[in-house]
């Protein structure tokens, strides 16, 4: 039971980190694009 809960928590953390990394990547791309346009 405890191991299953730990696995679920680890998977949730991995998913959140992946979403944050992709979101930050998109923001950085748009920011760099705006800076290069200037």
mmJSON file of the N, C-alpha and C atoms, coordinates in Angstrom:
{"data_MODEL":{"atom_site":{
"group_PDB":["ATOM","ATOM","ATOM","ATOM","ATOM","ATOM","ATOM","ATOM","ATOM","ATOM","ATOM","ATOM","ATOM","ATOM","ATOM","ATOM","ATOM","ATOM","ATOM","ATOM","ATOM","ATOM","ATOM","ATOM","ATOM","ATOM","ATOM","ATOM","ATOM","ATOM","ATOM","ATOM","ATOM","ATOM","ATOM","ATOM","ATOM","ATOM","ATOM","ATOM","ATOM","ATOM","ATOM","ATOM","ATOM","ATOM","ATOM","ATOM","ATOM","ATOM","ATOM","ATOM","ATOM","ATOM","ATOM","ATOM","ATOM","ATOM","ATOM","ATOM","ATOM","ATOM","ATOM","ATOM","ATOM","ATOM","ATOM","ATOM","ATOM","ATOM","ATOM","ATOM","ATOM","ATOM","ATOM","ATOM","ATOM","ATOM","ATOM","ATOM","ATOM","ATOM","ATOM","ATOM","ATOM","ATOM","ATOM","ATOM","ATOM","ATOM","ATOM","ATOM","ATOM","ATOM","ATOM","ATOM","ATOM","ATOM","ATOM","ATOM","ATOM","ATOM","ATOM","ATOM","ATOM","ATOM","ATOM","ATOM","ATOM","ATOM","ATOM","ATOM","ATOM","ATOM"],
"id":[1,2,3,4,5,6,7,8,9,10,11,12,13,14,15,16,17,18,19,20,21,22,23,24,25,26,27,28,29,30,31,32,33,34,35,36,37,38,39,40,41,42,43,44,45,46,47,48,49,50,51,52,53,54,55,56,57,58,59,60,61,62,63,64,65,66,67,68,69,70,71,72,73,74,75,76,77,78,79,80,81,82,83,84,85,86,87,88,89,90,91,92,93,94,95,96,97,98,99,100,101,102,103,104,105,106,107,108,109,110,111,112,113,114],
"type_symbol":["N","C","C","N","C","C","N","C","C","N","C","C","N","C","C","N","C","C","N","C","C","N","C","C","N","C","C","N","C","C","N","C","C","N","C","C","N","C","C","N","C","C","N","C","C","N","C","C","N","C","C","N","C","C","N","C","C","N","C","C","N","C","C","N","C","C","N","C","C","N","C","C","N","C","C","N","C","C","N","C","C","N","C","C","N","C","C","N","C","C","N","C","C","N","C","C","N","C","C","N","C","C","N","C","C","N","C","C","N","C","C","N","C","C"],
"label_atom_id":["N","CA","C","N","CA","C","N","CA","C","N","CA","C","N","CA","C","N","CA","C","N","CA","C","N","CA","C","N","CA","C","N","CA","C","N","CA","C","N","CA","C","N","CA","C","N","CA","C","N","CA","C","N","CA","C","N","CA","C","N","CA","C","N","CA","C","N","CA","C","N","CA","C","N","CA","C","N","CA","C","N","CA","C","N","CA","C","N","CA","C","N","CA","C","N","CA","C","N","CA","C","N","CA","C","N","CA","C","N","CA","C","N","CA","C","N","CA","C","N","CA","C","N","CA","C","N","CA","C","N","CA","C"],
"label_alt_id":[null,null,null,null,null,null,null,null,null,null,null,null,null,null,null,null,null,null,null,null,null,null,null,null,null,null,null,null,null,null,null,null,null,null,null,null,null,null,null,null,null,null,null,null,null,null,null,null,null,null,null,null,null,null,null,null,null,null,null,null,null,null,null,null,null,null,null,null,null,null,null,null,null,null,null,null,null,null,null,null,null,null,null,null,null,null,null,null,null,null,null,null,null,null,null,null,null,null,null,null,null,null,null,null,null,null,null,null,null,null,null,null,null,null],
"label_comp_id":["UNK","UNK","UNK","UNK","UNK","UNK","UNK","UNK","UNK","UNK","UNK","UNK","UNK","UNK","UNK","UNK","UNK","UNK","UNK","UNK","UNK","UNK","UNK","UNK","UNK","UNK","UNK","UNK","UNK","UNK","UNK","UNK","UNK","UNK","UNK","UNK","UNK","UNK","UNK","UNK","UNK","UNK","UNK","UNK","UNK","UNK","UNK","UNK","UNK","UNK","UNK","UNK","UNK","UNK","UNK","UNK","UNK","UNK","UNK","UNK","UNK","UNK","UNK","UNK","UNK","UNK","UNK","UNK","UNK","UNK","UNK","UNK","UNK","UNK","UNK","UNK","UNK","UNK","UNK","UNK","UNK","UNK","UNK","UNK","UNK","UNK","UNK","UNK","UNK","UNK","UNK","UNK","UNK","UNK","UNK","UNK","UNK","UNK","UNK","UNK","UNK","UNK","UNK","UNK","UNK","UNK","UNK","UNK","UNK","UNK","UNK","UNK","UNK","UNK"],
"label_asym_id":["A","A","A","A","A","A","A","A","A","A","A","A","A","A","A","A","A","A","A","A","A","A","A","A","A","A","A","A","A","A","A","A","A","A","A","A","A","A","A","A","A","A","A","A","A","A","A","A","A","A","A","A","A","A","A","A","A","A","A","A","A","A","A","A","A","A","A","A","A","A","A","A","A","A","A","A","A","A","A","A","A","A","A","A","A","A","A","A","A","A","A","A","A","A","A","A","A","A","A","A","A","A","A","A","A","A","A","A","A","A","A","A","A","A"],
"label_entity_id":["1","1","1","1","1","1","1","1","1","1","1","1","1","1","1","1","1","1","1","1","1","1","1","1","1","1","1","1","1","1","1","1","1","1","1","1","1","1","1","1","1","1","1","1","1","1","1","1","1","1","1","1","1","1","1","1","1","1","1","1","1","1","1","1","1","1","1","1","1","1","1","1","1","1","1","1","1","1","1","1","1","1","1","1","1","1","1","1","1","1","1","1","1","1","1","1","1","1","1","1","1","1","1","1","1","1","1","1","1","1","1","1","1","1"],
"label_seq_id":[1,1,1,2,2,2,3,3,3,4,4,4,5,5,5,6,6,6,7,7,7,8,8,8,9,9,9,10,10,10,11,11,11,12,12,12,13,13,13,14,14,14,15,15,15,16,16,16,17,17,17,18,18,18,19,19,19,20,20,20,21,21,21,22,22,22,23,23,23,24,24,24,25,25,25,26,26,26,27,27,27,28,28,28,29,29,29,30,30,30,31,31,31,32,32,32,33,33,33,34,34,34,35,35,35,36,36,36,37,37,37,38,38,38],
"pdbx_PDB_ins_code":[null,null,null,null,null,null,null,null,null,null,null,null,null,null,null,null,null,null,null,null,null,null,null,null,null,null,null,null,null,null,null,null,null,null,null,null,null,null,null,null,null,null,null,null,null,null,null,null,null,null,null,null,null,null,null,null,null,null,null,null,null,null,null,null,null,null,null,null,null,null,null,null,null,null,null,null,null,null,null,null,null,null,null,null,null,null,null,null,null,null,null,null,null,null,null,null,null,null,null,null,null,null,null,null,null,null,null,null,null,null,null,null,null,null],
"Cartn_x":[0.837,0.0,0.876,1.798,2.642,3.495,4.009,4.847,4.007,2.767,1.892,1.633,1.381,1.124,2.363,3.536,4.771,4.955,4.637,4.766,3.819,2.598,1.621,2.111,2.655,3.149,4.321,5.22,6.374,5.903,4.933,4.418,3.772,3.031,2.382,3.442,4.498,5.56,6.241,6.48,7.126,6.242,4.937,4.019,4.015,3.976,3.965,5.259,6.394,7.674,7.719,7.208,7.207,6.351,5.179,4.297,4.974,5.608,6.277,7.419,8.213,9.356,8.862,7.81,7.293,6.727,6.035,5.455,6.566,7.595,8.711,9.412,9.55,10.189,9.411,8.079,7.26,7.417,7.411,7.555,8.915,9.964,11.306,11.361,10.726,10.734,10.067,8.892,8.191,9.002,9.621,10.399,11.603,12.319,13.491,13.041,11.891,11.392,11.102,10.454,10.17,11.464,12.44,13.702,14.43,14.403,15.104,14.375,13.032,12.283,12.72,12.977,13.425,14.818],
"Cartn_y":[-1.206,0.0,1.262,1.336,2.537,2.689,1.573,1.661,2.149,1.688,2.128,3.625,4.085,5.52,6.325,5.835,6.548,6.593,5.486,5.455,6.473,6.545,7.501,8.927,9.203,10.557,10.888,9.929,10.176,10.442,9.664,9.872,11.25,11.653,12.971,14.071,13.925,14.939,15.004,13.851,13.832,14.536,14.264,14.896,16.41,16.854,18.299,18.94,18.273,18.833,18.922,17.889,17.907,19.069,19.269,20.364,21.711,21.863,23.136,23.393,22.338,22.513,22.916,22.254,22.589,24.01,24.393,25.736,26.784,26.565,27.521,27.59,26.454,26.45,27.318,27.192,28.008,29.488,29.824,31.232,31.764,30.962,31.406,31.597,30.68,30.804,32.108,32.41,33.642,34.862,34.81,35.954,36.185,35.111,35.255,35.755,35.27,35.721,37.214,37.688,39.124,39.923,39.431,40.151,40.201,39.088,39.076,39.984,40.074,40.96,42.409,42.766,44.132,44.307],
"Cartn_z":[0.0,0.0,0.0,0.935,1.018,-0.236,-0.758,-1.966,-3.138,-3.246,-4.34,-4.216,-3.003,-2.799,-3.183,-2.797,-3.14,-4.654,-5.34,-6.799,-7.429,-6.935,-7.486,-7.275,-6.089,-5.802,-6.718,-6.917,-7.796,-9.224,-9.698,-11.058,-11.171,-10.154,-10.18,-10.221,-9.413,-9.407,-10.772,-11.382,-12.7,-13.728,-13.688,-14.643,-14.446,-13.186,-12.908,-13.398,-13.157,-13.599,-15.119,-15.811,-17.276,-17.782,-17.183,-17.612,-17.371,-16.193,-15.88,-16.856,-17.148,-18.063,-19.453,-19.944,-21.281,-21.278,-20.19,-20.107,-20.103,-19.294,-19.223,-20.577,-21.258,-22.576,-23.554,-23.533,-24.431,-24.1,-22.816,-22.416,-22.865,-22.678,-23.079,-24.595,-25.352,-26.815,-27.24,-26.668,-27.051,-26.631,-25.428,-24.945,-25.854,-26.195,-27.071,-28.443,-28.919,-30.216,-30.198,-29.125,-29.03,-28.947,-28.184,-28.053,-29.399,-30.146,-31.434,-32.435,-32.317,-33.208,-32.985,-31.718,-31.437,-32.029],
"occupancy":[1.0,1.0,1.0,1.0,1.0,1.0,1.0,1.0,1.0,1.0,1.0,1.0,1.0,1.0,1.0,1.0,1.0,1.0,1.0,1.0,1.0,1.0,1.0,1.0,1.0,1.0,1.0,1.0,1.0,1.0,1.0,1.0,1.0,1.0,1.0,1.0,1.0,1.0,1.0,1.0,1.0,1.0,1.0,1.0,1.0,1.0,1.0,1.0,1.0,1.0,1.0,1.0,1.0,1.0,1.0,1.0,1.0,1.0,1.0,1.0,1.0,1.0,1.0,1.0,1.0,1.0,1.0,1.0,1.0,1.0,1.0,1.0,1.0,1.0,1.0,1.0,1.0,1.0,1.0,1.0,1.0,1.0,1.0,1.0,1.0,1.0,1.0,1.0,1.0,1.0,1.0,1.0,1.0,1.0,1.0,1.0,1.0,1.0,1.0,1.0,1.0,1.0,1.0,1.0,1.0,1.0,1.0,1.0,1.0,1.0,1.0,1.0,1.0,1.0],
"B_iso_or_equiv":[0.0,0.0,0.0,0.0,0.0,0.0,0.0,0.0,0.0,0.0,0.0,0.0,0.0,0.0,0.0,0.0,0.0,0.0,0.0,0.0,0.0,0.0,0.0,0.0,0.0,0.0,0.0,0.0,0.0,0.0,0.0,0.0,0.0,0.0,0.0,0.0,0.0,0.0,0.0,0.0,0.0,0.0,0.0,0.0,0.0,0.0,0.0,0.0,0.0,0.0,0.0,0.0,0.0,0.0,0.0,0.0,0.0,0.0,0.0,0.0,0.0,0.0,0.0,0.0,0.0,0.0,0.0,0.0,0.0,0.0,0.0,0.0,0.0,0.0,0.0,0.0,0.0,0.0,0.0,0.0,0.0,0.0,0.0,0.0,0.0,0.0,0.0,0.0,0.0,0.0,0.0,0.0,0.0,0.0,0.0,0.0,0.0,0.0,0.0,0.0,0.0,0.0,0.0,0.0,0.0,0.0,0.0,0.0,0.0,0.0,0.0,0.0,0.0,0.0],
"pdbx_formal_charge":[null,null,null,null,null,null,null,null,null,null,null,null,null,null,null,null,null,null,null,null,null,null,null,null,null,null,null,null,null,null,null,null,null,null,null,null,null,null,null,null,null,null,null,null,null,null,null,null,null,null,null,null,null,null,null,null,null,null,null,null,null,null,null,null,null,null,null,null,null,null,null,null,null,null,null,null,null,null,null,null,null,null,null,null,null,null,null,null,null,null,null,null,null,null,null,null,null,null,null,null,null,null,null,null,null,null,null,null,null,null,null,null,null,null],
"auth_seq_id":[1,1,1,2,2,2,3,3,3,4,4,4,5,5,5,6,6,6,7,7,7,8,8,8,9,9,9,10,10,10,11,11,11,12,12,12,13,13,13,14,14,14,15,15,15,16,16,16,17,17,17,18,18,18,19,19,19,20,20,20,21,21,21,22,22,22,23,23,23,24,24,24,25,25,25,26,26,26,27,27,27,28,28,28,29,29,29,30,30,30,31,31,31,32,32,32,33,33,33,34,34,34,35,35,35,36,36,36,37,37,37,38,38,38],
"auth_comp_id":["UNK","UNK","UNK","UNK","UNK","UNK","UNK","UNK","UNK","UNK","UNK","UNK","UNK","UNK","UNK","UNK","UNK","UNK","UNK","UNK","UNK","UNK","UNK","UNK","UNK","UNK","UNK","UNK","UNK","UNK","UNK","UNK","UNK","UNK","UNK","UNK","UNK","UNK","UNK","UNK","UNK","UNK","UNK","UNK","UNK","UNK","UNK","UNK","UNK","UNK","UNK","UNK","UNK","UNK","UNK","UNK","UNK","UNK","UNK","UNK","UNK","UNK","UNK","UNK","UNK","UNK","UNK","UNK","UNK","UNK","UNK","UNK","UNK","UNK","UNK","UNK","UNK","UNK","UNK","UNK","UNK","UNK","UNK","UNK","UNK","UNK","UNK","UNK","UNK","UNK","UNK","UNK","UNK","UNK","UNK","UNK","UNK","UNK","UNK","UNK","UNK","UNK","UNK","UNK","UNK","UNK","UNK","UNK","UNK","UNK","UNK","UNK","UNK","UNK"],
"auth_asym_id":["A","A","A","A","A","A","A","A","A","A","A","A","A","A","A","A","A","A","A","A","A","A","A","A","A","A","A","A","A","A","A","A","A","A","A","A","A","A","A","A","A","A","A","A","A","A","A","A","A","A","A","A","A","A","A","A","A","A","A","A","A","A","A","A","A","A","A","A","A","A","A","A","A","A","A","A","A","A","A","A","A","A","A","A","A","A","A","A","A","A","A","A","A","A","A","A","A","A","A","A","A","A","A","A","A","A","A","A","A","A","A","A","A","A"],
"auth_atom_id":["N","CA","C","N","CA","C","N","CA","C","N","CA","C","N","CA","C","N","CA","C","N","CA","C","N","CA","C","N","CA","C","N","CA","C","N","CA","C","N","CA","C","N","CA","C","N","CA","C","N","CA","C","N","CA","C","N","CA","C","N","CA","C","N","CA","C","N","CA","C","N","CA","C","N","CA","C","N","CA","C","N","CA","C","N","CA","C","N","CA","C","N","CA","C","N","CA","C","N","CA","C","N","CA","C","N","CA","C","N","CA","C","N","CA","C","N","CA","C","N","CA","C","N","CA","C","N","CA","C","N","CA","C"],
"pdbx_PDB_model_num":[1,1,1,1,1,1,1,1,1,1,1,1,1,1,1,1,1,1,1,1,1,1,1,1,1,1,1,1,1,1,1,1,1,1,1,1,1,1,1,1,1,1,1,1,1,1,1,1,1,1,1,1,1,1,1,1,1,1,1,1,1,1,1,1,1,1,1,1,1,1,1,1,1,1,1,1,1,1,1,1,1,1,1,1,1,1,1,1,1,1,1,1,1,1,1,1,1,1,1,1,1,1,1,1,1,1,1,1,1,1,1,1,1,1]
}}}
